[in-house]
Amino acid sequence: MLTVIKFFGRNILTIAVLAIGIILGGYLIGAAHNVRDFFFPPTDVTVSRPVIVVKQTRAIAELVTVSSEIGTTDIDVEIHQGFLNAGYYSASHIAIGAVDAGINFEKFTEDAIELRDDTYTIKLPAPEITSCRIEYIDQNQHSLTLLSADWDMVRQIAHAEAIDGFARDMIEEGILERAAEEAEFRIGEFILNLTGLNSTFEFDAASGNSELPDSCKPVPPSGWAKDTDGAWKQTS
């Protein structure tokens, strides 16, 4: 103990200088950080939350009985522009989405249900496409170009082409027929569990040119539209 006291006594000045140095060092480091933050403030991110205005709320009287995933890997979009097509550029796209089909009960009436010999006979509206959506789209194989290229506009055209083709492809693949079969099974099972009676179904004849929902209609990029031949043309 005496040795320790003698050590501190002989080195008191050195210890004091070290303590002061540590304190001053910490102060200078803090001051340096303050100067750095003043001239180089940290990056701030400001997010403005938009005001959501509900314009309309409506009930959806649809029974979706079939949802089919669909994808394509060969949506090639080519842009021809400039003198002698000097501004030509192109890209390929992969699109994955889904098409839903079912029964629209807004067209259903009470007169469509009839009980015959302990069996319900139900007349249902013709199955129809209820919605379409693109869940993923990727752009690749960008070409070289001598002029500027609007790759986002190219992607929007590919998106419009995909959503337009998906519904038509699935109709050709028989999605409406599968929707009818599934509706018969689901509704028939529900009636059997509820009443203990069997049921048979009849469907209205499908319209030759049934209207697709808005979600299945292509939305062209601003300044572009399809002509009567189905070719994309710039309108402005």
Backbone torsions as a table, in degrees:
resi	resn	phi	psi	omega
1	MET	NA	-41.1	179.9
2	LEU	-64.3	-36.6	-179.9
3	THR	-64.2	-40.5	180.0
4	VAL	-64.3	-42.4	179.7
5	ILE	-62.8	-42.6	179.3
6	LYS	-62.9	-38.7	-179.5
7	PHE	-61.8	-47.5	178.7
8	PHE	-64.4	-34.3	179.8
9	GLY	-66.1	-41.5	-179.1
10	ARG	-74.5	-25.4	-173.4
11	ASN	-116.3	20.8	-177.1
12	ILE	-59.4	-36.7	-179.0
13	LEU	-68.0	-42.9	179.7
14	THR	-63.4	-43.4	179.8
15	ILE	-62.8	-40.9	179.5
16	ALA	-63.5	-41.7	179.4
17	VAL	-63.4	-42.2	178.8
18	LEU	-62.7	-42.5	179.9
19	ALA	-62.7	-44.0	179.2
20	ILE	-64.1	-38.9	179.3
21	GLY	-62.9	-41.6	179.0
22	ILE	-63.8	-43.0	-179.9
23	ILE	-63.9	-46.4	-179.8
24	LEU	-65.1	-38.3	178.8
25	GLY	-61.0	-44.7	178.5
26	GLY	-63.2	-38.9	179.2
27	TYR	-64.8	-44.1	-178.9
28	LEU	-65.7	-38.7	177.7
29	ILE	-63.3	-43.4	177.9
30	GLY	-62.5	-40.5	178.8
31	ALA	-64.7	-39.8	178.5
32	ALA	-62.4	-40.6	178.2
33	HIS	-64.3	-38.3	178.8
34	ASN	-64.5	-41.5	178.4
35	VAL	-64.4	-43.3	179.0
36	ARG	-60.7	-44.7	-179.1
37	ASP	-66.2	-29.1	179.5
38	PHE	-69.9	-47.1	-177.8
39	PHE	-83.4	-29.4	-179.4
40	PHE	-128.1	72.5	-177.6
41	PRO	-63.9	150.1	178.2
42	PRO	-63.6	149.1	-179.1
43	THR	-67.5	129.0	177.3
44	ASP	-106.3	142.8	176.1
45	VAL	-113.8	122.1	178.7
46	THR	-108.8	123.4	179.2
47	VAL	-114.8	120.0	177.8
48	SER	-97.0	118.5	179.5
49	ARG	-79.5	122.4	-178.6
50	PRO	-68.3	153.3	175.5
51	VAL	-81.1	124.1	-178.9
52	ILE	-93.3	121.9	179.8
53	VAL	-111.2	118.4	178.0
54	VAL	-86.8	111.0	-178.4
55	LYS	-86.0	-35.1	-176.2
56	GLN	-157.4	141.0	173.6
57	THR	-127.5	127.2	-179.1
58	ARG	-135.8	151.7	177.0
59	ALA	-75.4	146.0	178.7
60	ILE	-107.8	109.4	-177.3
61	ALA	-97.9	57.8	-177.6
62	GLU	-122.9	139.3	172.7
63	LEU	-110.1	105.7	178.5
64	VAL	-83.5	117.7	-176.6
65	THR	-107.5	-19.7	-179.1
66	VAL	-138.7	133.4	173.5
67	SER	-129.2	116.8	-175.6
68	SER	-113.4	127.5	173.6
69	GLU	-82.6	143.7	-177.4
70	ILE	-145.5	147.3	-179.9
71	GLY	-146.7	156.3	176.3
72	THR	-143.0	147.3	-176.2
73	THR	-120.1	10.3	-171.7
74	ASP	-132.2	43.6	175.6
75	ILE	-90.2	98.9	-179.4
76	ASP	-100.2	126.0	179.4
77	VAL	-116.7	125.5	179.7
78	GLU	-118.6	134.7	178.1
79	ILE	-113.4	124.5	179.1
80	HIS	-109.7	121.2	-178.4
81	GLN	-155.7	163.8	176.8
82	GLY	82.9	167.8	180.0
83	PHE	-65.4	128.9	-177.9
84	LEU	55.9	30.7	177.7
85	ASN	61.2	33.2	-177.3
86	ALA	-67.3	-24.8	-178.3
87	GLY	-95.5	20.7	-178.8
88	TYR	-61.1	138.2	169.8
89	TYR	-155.1	159.4	-175.4
90	SER	-152.4	164.3	176.2
91	ALA	-154.7	153.8	176.5
92	SER	-107.0	155.0	-174.9
93	HIS	-137.4	148.8	171.2
94	ILE	-114.7	127.6	-179.3
95	ALA	-128.7	135.4	177.1
96	ILE	-128.6	132.6	-178.7
97	GLY	-153.6	-161.8	-178.6
98	ALA	-149.4	149.7	176.9
99	VAL	-126.8	129.1	179.3
100	ASP	-107.6	144.8	177.2
101	ALA	-137.9	152.1	-179.0
102	GLY	-178.3	-152.9	-175.4
103	ILE	-114.7	132.1	176.2
104	ASN	-94.9	105.5	-175.3
105	PHE	-80.5	0.5	172.1
106	GLU	-65.9	-22.0	179.6
107	LYS	-95.1	6.2	-175.8
108	PHE	-93.9	137.6	179.5
109	THR	-126.0	162.8	179.6
110	GLU	-64.4	-29.1	-179.7
111	ASP	-65.7	-12.4	-177.2
112	ALA	-80.9	-3.0	-179.5
113	ILE	-112.4	128.4	-179.9
114	GLU	-141.0	136.8	179.6
115	LEU	-101.8	118.4	179.9
116	ARG	-129.6	120.1	175.1
117	ASP	49.8	52.4	178.2
118	ASP	60.3	26.0	176.2
119	THR	-135.0	128.9	176.9
120	TYR	-80.1	130.6	171.0
121	THR	-108.6	119.4	-173.1
122	ILE	-121.8	128.7	177.5
123	LYS	-102.4	119.1	-175.4
124	LEU	-109.2	152.4	172.3
125	PRO	-61.4	154.5	178.9
126	ALA	-62.0	140.5	177.0
127	PRO	-59.9	150.2	179.7
128	GLU	-148.2	163.0	174.4
129	ILE	-69.4	128.9	-177.8
130	THR	-102.4	-27.9	179.4
131	SER	-166.6	157.0	174.3
132	CYS	-135.4	151.9	177.4
133	ARG	-157.1	147.3	171.8
134	ILE	-101.1	119.5	-177.9
135	GLU	-95.8	-21.6	-178.7
136	TYR	-158.2	135.4	173.8
137	ILE	-142.6	133.1	-177.8
138	ASP	-127.2	141.6	-179.3
139	GLN	-111.6	133.8	-178.8
140	ASN	-150.4	-178.4	179.2
141	GLN	52.4	50.9	177.4
142	HIS	-67.9	134.1	177.5
143	SER	-84.5	165.5	171.7
144	LEU	-79.4	152.4	178.4
145	THR	-147.6	148.3	179.3
146	LEU	-84.8	-20.2	179.5
147	LEU	-114.4	178.2	180.0
148	SER	-68.6	148.9	-178.4
149	ALA	-122.5	136.0	176.9
150	ASP	-100.5	86.8	-175.6
151	TRP	-69.3	-29.8	178.9
152	ASP	-68.0	-38.8	177.1
153	MET	-64.0	-39.2	177.4
154	VAL	-61.8	-42.1	178.6
155	ARG	-63.6	-38.8	179.4
156	GLN	-64.5	-37.6	176.8
157	ILE	-65.1	-42.8	177.8
158	ALA	-62.0	-39.5	177.8
159	HIS	-61.5	-44.9	-179.9
160	ALA	-64.3	-40.5	178.6
161	GLU	-64.1	-41.3	-178.1
162	ALA	-65.4	-48.5	-176.8
163	ILE	-66.2	-31.5	179.2
164	ASP	-71.0	-36.9	-177.0
165	GLY	-83.3	-28.4	-175.4
166	PHE	-59.4	-49.4	-177.0
167	ALA	-63.2	-43.7	-178.8
168	ARG	-65.5	-40.1	179.0
169	ASP	-63.1	-42.3	-177.6
170	MET	-71.1	-31.7	175.0
171	ILE	-63.6	-42.2	177.7
172	GLU	-65.6	-29.4	180.0
173	GLU	-81.1	-2.7	174.8
174	GLY	91.4	27.2	-178.7
175	ILE	-65.7	-32.0	-178.8
176	LEU	-70.5	-36.9	176.7
177	GLU	-65.4	-40.5	178.0
178	ARG	-67.2	-35.0	177.5
179	ALA	-63.8	-38.9	178.3
180	ALA	-65.4	-44.7	179.6
181	GLU	-62.1	-42.2	-179.0
182	GLU	-68.6	-36.7	178.0
183	ALA	-63.9	-43.0	177.4
184	GLU	-58.5	-44.8	-177.4
185	PHE	-67.5	-48.6	-175.5
186	ARG	-66.6	-48.8	-178.1
187	ILE	-68.9	-39.9	178.1
188	GLY	-62.0	-40.9	178.1
189	GLU	-64.8	-39.8	179.1
190	PHE	-63.4	-45.7	-179.7
191	ILE	-64.5	-39.9	179.5
192	LEU	-63.4	-43.4	179.2
193	ASN	-68.2	-31.8	-176.3
194	LEU	-82.3	-40.4	-172.8
195	THR	-117.1	-16.8	-175.7
196	GLY	79.7	8.3	-178.6
197	LEU	-109.9	151.4	176.4
198	ASN	-81.4	170.2	-178.8
199	SER	-147.2	149.9	172.2
200	THR	-123.3	156.7	-172.9
201	PHE	-130.1	144.2	171.4
202	GLU	-126.9	143.1	-179.1
203	PHE	-115.1	141.3	173.7
204	ASP	-60.7	152.9	177.2
205	ALA	-66.9	137.2	-179.8
206	ALA	-72.7	142.0	176.9
207	SER	-69.9	144.4	-178.6
208	GLY	-60.6	-40.5	179.0
209	ASN	-121.9	73.3	-178.5
210	SER	-67.0	139.6	-178.1
211	GLU	-76.3	128.9	176.7
212	LEU	-82.5	149.2	176.6
213	PRO	-65.6	161.8	-177.2
214	ASP	-58.5	-32.6	-178.0
215	SER	-66.9	-16.1	179.4
216	CYS	-97.7	-0.5	-178.8
217	LYS	-95.5	134.4	-178.2
218	PRO	-67.2	140.6	175.5
219	VAL	-109.5	106.6	-176.3
220	PRO	-72.5	154.4	174.8
221	PRO	-66.3	157.6	-178.0
222	SER	-57.3	131.2	177.9
223	GLY	87.7	6.9	-179.3
224	TRP	-130.2	151.2	177.6
225	ALA	-158.0	160.9	176.5
226	LYS	-92.0	139.5	175.7
227	ASP	-86.7	-175.6	-176.4
228	THR	-65.3	-21.7	179.0
229	ASP	-89.2	-0.4	-179.9
230	GLY	85.5	9.4	179.1
231	ALA	-92.1	143.0	179.1
232	TRP	-78.1	131.9	179.5
233	LYS	-130.8	142.7	177.3
234	GLN	-81.7	128.9	-176.2
235	THR	-100.6	-15.3	-179.8
236	SER	-154.0	NA	NA
